[in-house]
Amino acid sequence: MPTSILQAPASYPKLGALTALALGCGSLRVGVVYPCEAGALGAALEAGEQGLIEPVLIGPAARIRQIAQDQGLDLADLRIVEASDPHAAARRAVDLAAQGEIGALMKGSLHTDELLGAVVGRDSPLRTGRRASHVFWFDCPAYHKPLMLTDAVVNIAPGLLEKADIVRNAVSLAHGLGIADPKVAILAAVETVNPSLPSTIDAAALCKMADRGQITGATLDGPLGFDNAVSTASASTKGIVSLVAGEPDILVVPNLDAGNSLYKSLVYLGGAACAGLVLGARVPVILTSRADSRQARVASCALAALAARGMAGTVPALRN
């Protein structure tokens, strides 16, 4: 049997709490889209064995069964929905989600744009009025509570309105994890508004949008540099008075370059464990990559299970 993520190293207690909570909710039916690679198929089956999800495998049945046989994986009574190629699998998965047969989607071995194109395309029944965006959820050993980071995957150079939706998506996830008033740090290179740095203008505008009720359910501050966003001492040294500095639940980056670099820094140098989701569609999308560990893939299933159920106000352990 695979080692449970609940037996994760003691350095990741917040990750264990996240998974334990998800297990307590019962499994979520998840469409695993084109799982034609051993890592993707194995992670989905492991999450299923742990009771986090009920995988529905969508792709070429013969190929999926052959991979399972080669890897010694037991498909047991799992449902396999036939789809000949990645595009067909993505379209079929979207249809199943729109019909309510599955509550989330999980990327298999197809390309990200193939899956997201089907999810948020102009004619997709899963499309909403919000911009889709990605949120990482981190258990950082050096930080005292879970920390979310957005958007480091989907939006390359978002404008102000796109950033507003990015914030809204992350805030909605925080609410679903029981954080009633998440603290949101809008990051930039500096903590002062500088017309030469558009990221600082956007940060200030997002905070004013929150003041005017255009963004609700959270406390925003920015622009903040990364140092004074996560460190009370750094903020104090620079004379910053803030309800967010040193205590953010969510970090919002100015663009994909900054976000992707920060994400990889937290994982590869900071020793963080993470999970990730795409939000903004009618169901969450578990968007993993081939470089992700099995632990990260399974943790993302736990996060999706909670996000799909919208468990507001029931996760006090995750704030510790």
C-alpha positions in Angstrom: 0.0 0.0 0.0 1.3 3.5 -0.7 2.4 5.5 2.3 -0.4 7.9 3.3 0.3 11.6 3.1 -1.0 11.7 6.7 2.3 10.0 7.5 4.2 13.0 6.0 7.3 14.2 7.8 6.7 16.0 11.1 8.0 19.2 9.3 4.6 19.3 7.4 2.0 19.2 10.1 -0.2 21.7 8.2 -0.3 19.5 5.2 -1.3 16.6 7.4 -4.1 18.6 8.9 -5.3 19.6 5.4 -5.5 16.0 4.3 -7.1 14.8 7.5 -9.9 17.3 7.1 -10.4 16.3 3.5 -10.6 12.6 4.5 -13.3 13.5 7.1 -15.5 14.8 4.3 -15.7 11.7 2.3 -14.4 11.1 -1.2 -15.0 13.5 -4.2 -15.6 12.1 -7.6 -12.8 13.4 -9.8 -12.4 13.1 -13.5 -8.7 12.2 -14.2 -8.2 13.5 -17.7 -5.9 11.4 -20.0 -3.9 9.5 -17.3 -1.6 7.9 -19.8 1.6 8.2 -17.8 2.6 6.2 -14.7 3.0 9.1 -12.3 -0.4 10.7 -13.1 -2.3 7.4 -12.9 -0.5 6.3 -9.8 -1.2 9.5 -7.9 -4.9 9.4 -8.8 -5.1 5.8 -7.6 -3.2 6.6 -4.4 -5.6 9.4 -3.6 -8.4 7.1 -4.3 -7.0 4.4 -2.0 -6.7 7.0 0.8 -10.4 7.9 0.4 -9.8 11.5 -0.8 -11.2 11.0 -4.3 -13.2 8.6 -6.4 -11.2 8.6 -9.6 -13.0 8.4 -13.0 -10.4 7.7 -15.6 -11.0 9.5 -18.9 -8.9 8.4 -21.9 -8.1 5.4 -24.1 -9.1 2.4 -21.9 -6.8 -0.1 -23.4 -3.7 2.1 -22.9 -4.7 3.0 -19.4 -5.1 -0.7 -18.5 -1.8 -1.5 -20.0 0.0 1.2 -18.0 -1.7 -0.1 -14.8 -0.6 -3.6 -15.6 3.0 -2.5 -16.3 3.1 -0.6 -13.0 1.4 -3.2 -10.9 -1.5 -0.9 -10.3 -5.0 -2.3 -9.6 -7.8 -0.5 -11.4 -10.3 -2.7 -9.6 -13.8 -1.5 -10.3 -12.8 2.0 -11.3 -14.9 3.6 -14.1 -13.0 4.3 -17.3 -14.6 6.7 -19.8 -13.4 6.0 -23.3 -11.7 9.0 -25.1 -9.3 8.4 -28.0 -7.0 11.4 -27.6 -6.2 14.3 -25.2 -8.6 16.7 -26.8 -11.4 14.2 -26.7 -10.6 13.4 -23.1 -10.7 17.0 -22.1 -14.0 17.6 -23.9 -15.6 14.5 -22.3 -14.4 15.5 -18.9 -15.9 19.0 -19.2 -19.2 17.4 -20.3 -19.2 15.1 -17.3 -18.5 17.9 -14.9 -21.2 20.1 -16.4 -23.7 17.2 -16.0 -22.7 16.9 -12.3 -21.2 13.4 -12.7 -17.8 14.6 -11.4 -17.0 17.3 -8.9 -13.5 18.2 -10.0 -11.0 17.6 -12.8 -7.4 16.4 -12.5 -4.8 16.8 -15.2 -3.2 13.6 -16.4 -0.5 13.5 -19.1 -2.0 15.9 -21.6 -0.7 19.5 -22.0 -2.1 22.2 -19.7 -3.5 24.3 -22.5 -5.4 21.3 -23.9 -7.2 20.8 -20.6 -7.7 24.5 -19.7 -8.8 25.3 -23.3 -11.7 22.9 -22.8 -12.5 24.1 -19.3 -12.6 27.9 -20.0 -13.1 28.0 -23.8 -15.8 30.3 -25.1 -18.4 27.6 -25.4 -17.5 25.7 -22.3 -20.4 24.9 -19.9 -17.9 25.3 -17.0 -17.0 28.9 -17.8 -18.1 31.6 -15.3 -17.8 35.3 -15.3 -14.5 35.2 -13.5 -11.0 34.9 -14.9 -9.5 31.5 -14.2 -6.4 31.5 -12.0 -4.1 29.2 -10.1 -3.6 29.1 -6.3 -0.7 27.2 -4.6 -1.3 26.2 -1.0 2.0 25.9 1.0 3.1 24.2 4.2 6.3 26.3 4.7 8.3 25.0 7.7 9.6 28.6 8.3 6.1 30.1 8.3 3.6 29.8 11.2 0.4 29.0 9.1 -0.6 27.9 5.7 0.3 30.3 2.9 -1.3 30.7 -0.5 0.3 32.1 -3.6 -1.4 33.3 -6.7 -1.0 33.4 -9.7 2.2 31.5 -10.6 0.8 29.2 -13.4 -2.0 30.5 -15.6 -2.0 34.3 -16.1 1.2 35.6 -17.7 0.9 39.4 -17.3 -2.6 40.1 -15.8 -4.0 43.6 -15.9 -5.9 45.2 -13.0 -9.3 43.6 -13.7 -7.7 40.2 -14.1 -5.8 40.7 -10.8 -9.1 41.5 -9.1 -10.5 38.1 -10.2 -7.2 36.4 -9.1 -7.7 37.9 -5.7 -11.4 36.9 -5.6 -10.6 33.3 -6.5 -8.0 33.0 -3.8 -10.3 34.6 -1.2 -13.1 32.2 -2.1 -10.7 29.3 -1.6 -9.6 30.7 1.8 -13.2 31.0 2.8 -13.7 27.3 1.9 -10.8 26.4 4.1 -12.4 28.2 7.1 -10.5 31.5 6.9 -13.3 34.0 7.3 -11.2 37.2 6.7 -8.0 36.2 4.9 -5.2 38.7 4.9 -4.0 39.4 1.3 -0.6 40.9 0.5 -0.3 42.4 -2.9 3.4 42.0 -3.8 5.7 44.3 -5.7 9.4 45.1 -5.8 8.9 48.0 -3.4 6.3 48.9 -0.8 5.7 52.5 -2.0 3.6 53.5 -5.0 5.9 54.3 -7.9 4.5 55.4 -11.3 7.5 53.7 -12.9 6.5 50.4 -11.5 3.0 49.4 -12.8 2.8 46.6 -10.2 2.7 49.2 -7.4 -0.1 51.1 -9.1 -2.1 47.9 -9.5 -1.5 47.0 -5.9 -2.8 50.3 -4.6 -5.8 50.1 -6.9 -6.7 46.6 -5.7 -6.6 47.9 -2.1 -8.9 50.8 -3.0 -11.2 48.4 -4.8 -11.5 46.5 -1.5 -12.2 49.7 0.4 -15.0 50.4 -2.0 -16.5 47.0 -1.8 -15.5 45.8 -5.3 -13.4 43.1 -3.6 -15.0 41.7 -0.5 -14.4 39.1 2.3 -10.7 39.9 2.9 -8.2 42.4 4.2 -5.8 43.7 1.5 -2.6 45.6 1.7 -0.1 46.6 -0.9 2.2 47.3 -2.5 4.3 45.2 -0.2 7.8 43.8 -0.8 8.1 40.1 -0.1 10.2 40.8 3.0 7.8 43.2 4.7 4.8 41.1 3.6 6.0 38.0 5.5 8.1 39.6 8.2 6.7 41.8 11.0 10.2 42.8 11.9 11.0 43.9 8.3 7.8 45.9 8.1 8.5 47.6 11.5 12.0 48.5 10.4 10.6 50.2 7.3 7.9 52.0 9.4 5.1 50.1 7.7 1.9 49.9 9.8 -0.3 47.1 8.4 -2.9 44.5 9.4 -1.4 42.2 6.8 2.4 42.5 7.1 3.8 39.5 8.8 0.5 37.7 8.8 -0.7 37.1 5.2 -2.8 34.1 4.3 -2.5 34.9 0.6 0.4 36.4 -1.5 -0.6 37.9 -4.9 2.3 38.3 -7.3 2.4 40.9 -10.1 3.0 38.4 -13.0 3.8 34.8 -13.8 7.6 35.3 -13.9 7.6 36.6 -10.3 5.1 34.0 -9.1 6.8 31.0 -10.7 10.2 31.9 -9.4 8.8 32.5 -5.9 6.9 29.1 -6.0 10.0 27.2 -7.0 12.1 29.1 -4.4 9.7 28.1 -1.6 9.8 24.5 -2.7 13.4 23.9 -3.7 15.2 26.2 -1.2 12.6 26.8 1.5 11.7 23.1 1.8 7.9 23.8 1.4 5.3 21.2 0.5 2.4 22.4 -1.6 -0.8 21.7 -3.3 -2.4 23.6 -6.2 -5.7 24.2 -8.0 -7.1 26.2 -10.9 -10.1 28.2 -9.8 -12.7 30.4 -11.5 -14.5 27.6 -13.4 -17.6 25.8 -12.1 -15.4 23.0 -10.7 -11.8 23.1 -9.3 -9.1 21.8 -11.6 -6.1 19.9 -10.2 -3.3 21.1 -12.4 -0.2 19.0 -11.7 3.1 18.7 -13.7 5.4 15.8 -14.3 7.9 17.4 -12.0 5.5 17.3 -9.1 6.1 14.8 -6.3 3.5 12.1 -5.6 2.9 13.9 -2.3 2.1 17.2 -4.1 -0.4 15.4 -6.4 -2.2 13.7 -3.6 -2.2 16.9 -1.5 -3.8 18.7 -4.5 -6.6 16.1 -4.4 -7.2 16.9 -0.8 -7.4 20.6 -1.5 -9.8 20.1 -4.4 -12.0 17.9 -2.2 -12.3 20.8 0.3 -12.6 23.5 -2.3 -15.4 21.7 -4.1 -17.4 21.4 -0.9 -16.9 25.0 0.2 -16.3 24.1 3.9 -16.4 27.7 5.3 -15.5 28.1 8.9 -14.6 24.5 9.6 -10.8 24.4 9.4 -9.4 26.0 12.5 -6.5 23.6 12.6 -5.2 24.9 9.3 -4.6 28.3 10.8 -2.1 27.0 13.3 
